[in-house]
Amino acid sequence: MDVADKIKMFVGTCNTYLIDDKIKVLIDAGFDYQGKVDMILLTHGHEDHVTHLKAIMERNPSCEVFINVKEIELLTKNGVKVDARFKALYEGKTIIETGDYKFEVIEVSAHTKGSVAFFDPEKKILFSGDTIFKDGVGRTDFPESLPEFMETAVTLLMGLDTDLILPGHGDPFNPNEVEDLKDAVTDK
């Protein structure tokens, strides 16, 4: 399904997004995308977001995979062999340029210790991973969660000037369509 110019959404174990631009970028690997990919961006290392990572990497031997270094232990726990194709994402330092899009990395440690979001301030598009959804916020009852930081993460993301939020699960949405998500933060 097309969700924005050059951005398609596929539903699998999580939402997987393809930015079909000069550089073809896949965000999360919960859907077994069969096409060419130059780069894979992971919002975090939970199993549902890396279900098809190995298969996609095998079909695209030159693609690089970007993830926050705080997620390496979780990736390994979920059966992902981290090798030289994996690159670190750093807030304030890593910019992902696809052609028409230029994404900044925003660290939102809460759902997991190394969760990140990807934001294009010019196009006003945010990939929120499992931090915010149209109907609530991400779970923080996992051993690798930091529940004390969820309210901060939600406030940060909802404070961005966005027109479109593309979450890790559920429907894409405009932030004006939702009530204040900070009220959805619980002490799970």
C-alpha positions as CSV (number, residue, x, y, z in Angstrom):
1,M,0.0,0.0,0.0
2,D,1.3,3.5,-0.9
3,V,1.5,5.7,2.2
4,A,3.5,8.7,0.8
5,D,5.5,9.6,-2.3
6,K,7.9,6.7,-2.9
7,I,7.0,5.0,0.4
8,K,5.1,1.7,0.5
9,M,3.9,-0.1,3.6
10,F,3.8,-3.9,3.9
11,V,2.1,-5.7,6.8
12,G,3.8,-8.8,8.3
13,T,4.8,-9.5,11.8
14,C,5.2,-5.7,12.0
15,N,4.8,-2.9,9.5
16,T,7.7,-2.9,7.0
17,Y,8.2,0.2,4.8
18,L,10.0,0.5,1.5
19,I,11.4,3.8,0.4
20,D,11.6,3.3,-3.3
21,D,14.0,6.1,-4.1
22,K,17.5,6.4,-5.6
23,I,18.7,4.4,-2.6
24,K,16.1,1.7,-1.8
25,V,15.6,1.5,1.9
26,L,13.6,-1.0,3.9
27,I,12.6,0.0,7.4
28,D,12.2,-3.0,9.7
29,A,12.0,-6.6,8.4
30,G,8.7,-8.0,9.5
31,F,7.6,-8.6,5.9
32,D,9.5,-10.8,3.5
33,Y,10.2,-8.2,0.9
34,Q,11.4,-9.9,-2.3
35,G,12.8,-6.9,-4.2
36,K,16.2,-5.1,-4.3
37,V,17.3,-3.3,-1.1
38,D,20.3,-1.1,-0.7
39,M,19.9,-0.5,3.0
40,I,17.8,-1.8,6.0
41,L,17.0,0.5,8.9
42,L,15.9,-1.2,12.1
43,T,13.9,0.7,14.7
44,H,14.8,-1.9,17.3
45,G,15.8,-5.5,17.6
46,H,12.5,-7.3,18.7
47,E,11.9,-10.5,16.9
48,D,8.8,-9.3,15.0
49,H,10.9,-6.5,13.5
50,V,13.7,-8.8,12.3
51,T,11.7,-11.9,11.3
52,H,12.8,-11.8,7.7
53,L,16.1,-9.9,8.1
54,K,18.3,-12.9,7.3
55,A,16.4,-13.8,4.1
56,I,16.3,-10.2,2.8
57,M,20.0,-9.9,3.5
58,E,20.8,-13.2,1.7
59,R,18.9,-11.9,-1.4
60,N,20.7,-8.5,-1.2
61,P,24.3,-9.4,-0.3
62,S,25.6,-5.8,-0.7
63,C,22.9,-4.1,1.5
64,E,23.9,-2.6,4.8
65,V,21.9,-2.8,8.0
66,F,21.7,0.1,10.4
67,I,20.7,-0.2,14.1
68,N,21.4,1.4,17.4
69,V,24.4,-0.4,19.1
70,K,22.3,-0.8,22.2
71,E,20.2,-3.3,20.3
72,I,23.1,-5.7,19.4
73,E,22.5,-8.0,22.4
74,L,18.7,-8.2,21.6
75,L,19.5,-8.9,18.0
76,T,21.7,-11.8,19.0
77,K,19.1,-13.1,21.4
78,N,16.6,-13.1,18.5
79,G,18.9,-15.2,16.3
80,V,20.5,-12.5,14.2
81,K,24.2,-12.9,13.4
82,V,25.7,-9.5,13.5
83,D,28.6,-9.1,11.0
84,A,30.4,-6.3,9.1
85,R,27.3,-5.4,7.2
86,F,25.8,-3.9,10.3
87,K,26.4,-0.2,10.9
88,A,25.7,1.9,14.0
89,L,23.0,4.6,14.2
90,Y,23.8,7.7,16.2
91,E,21.4,10.4,17.1
92,G,22.6,13.8,15.9
93,K,25.3,12.1,13.8
94,T,23.7,9.6,11.4
95,I,21.7,11.1,8.5
96,I,20.1,8.6,6.0
97,E,19.7,10.1,2.5
98,T,17.7,8.2,0.0
99,G,17.4,10.8,-2.8
100,D,14.2,12.7,-2.0
101,Y,14.3,12.0,1.7
102,K,16.8,12.9,4.4
103,F,16.1,11.1,7.7
104,E,17.5,12.1,11.1
105,V,17.9,9.5,13.8
106,I,16.1,10.1,17.1
107,E,16.8,7.9,20.0
108,V,13.7,7.0,22.0
109,S,14.9,4.5,24.6
110,A,11.8,3.1,26.3
111,H,10.2,0.3,24.3
112,T,13.7,-1.1,24.2
113,K,17.0,0.4,25.3
114,G,18.1,1.3,21.8
115,S,14.8,2.1,20.1
116,V,15.1,4.8,17.4
117,A,12.7,6.7,15.2
118,F,13.5,8.2,11.7
119,F,12.4,11.7,10.9
120,D,12.5,13.8,7.8
121,P,11.9,17.4,9.0
122,E,11.4,18.8,5.5
123,K,8.9,16.2,4.4
124,K,7.4,16.0,7.9
125,I,7.4,12.2,7.9
126,L,8.2,10.2,11.1
127,F,8.8,6.4,11.3
128,S,8.0,5.9,15.0
129,G,8.8,2.2,15.4
130,D,7.0,0.8,18.5
131,T,7.1,4.0,20.5
132,I,3.8,5.6,19.3
133,F,0.8,4.3,17.5
134,K,-2.5,5.9,16.4
135,D,-4.3,4.3,19.4
136,G,-1.6,4.4,22.0
137,V,2.1,3.8,22.9
138,G,4.5,0.9,22.9
139,R,4.7,-1.7,25.6
140,T,7.4,-1.3,28.3
141,D,7.0,-4.6,30.1
142,F,9.9,-6.4,28.4
143,P,13.1,-7.0,30.3
144,E,14.9,-4.7,27.8
145,S,12.3,-1.9,28.2
146,L,12.9,1.4,30.1
147,P,9.4,2.3,31.2
148,E,10.6,5.3,33.1
149,F,11.5,7.0,29.8
150,M,8.3,6.3,27.8
151,E,6.6,9.6,28.6
152,T,9.8,11.5,27.6
153,A,10.0,9.5,24.3
154,V,6.3,10.1,23.5
155,T,6.6,13.8,24.3
156,L,9.6,14.1,22.1
157,L,8.0,12.4,19.1
158,M,4.6,14.1,19.4
159,G,6.4,17.4,19.7
160,L,7.9,17.1,16.2
161,D,6.3,19.0,13.3
162,T,4.9,16.0,11.5
163,D,2.2,15.5,9.0
164,L,2.5,11.7,8.8
165,I,3.5,9.1,11.4
166,L,4.3,5.6,10.2
167,P,4.3,3.3,13.2
168,G,5.7,-0.2,13.6
169,H,2.1,-1.6,13.9
170,G,-1.3,-0.4,12.9
171,D,-2.3,2.4,10.5
172,P,-0.3,5.4,9.5
173,F,-1.8,8.6,11.0
174,N,-1.6,12.4,11.2
175,P,-0.7,13.5,14.7
176,N,-3.8,15.8,14.7
177,E,-6.0,12.7,14.5
178,V,-5.1,11.5,18.0
179,E,-5.6,12.6,21.5
180,D,-2.6,13.5,23.7
181,L,-0.7,10.1,23.7
182,K,1.1,11.1,26.9
183,D,-2.2,10.1,28.7
184,A,-1.7,6.6,27.3
185,V,1.6,6.1,29.0
186,T,1.2,3.7,31.9
187,D,3.5,2.3,34.4
188,K,3.5,-1.2,32.9
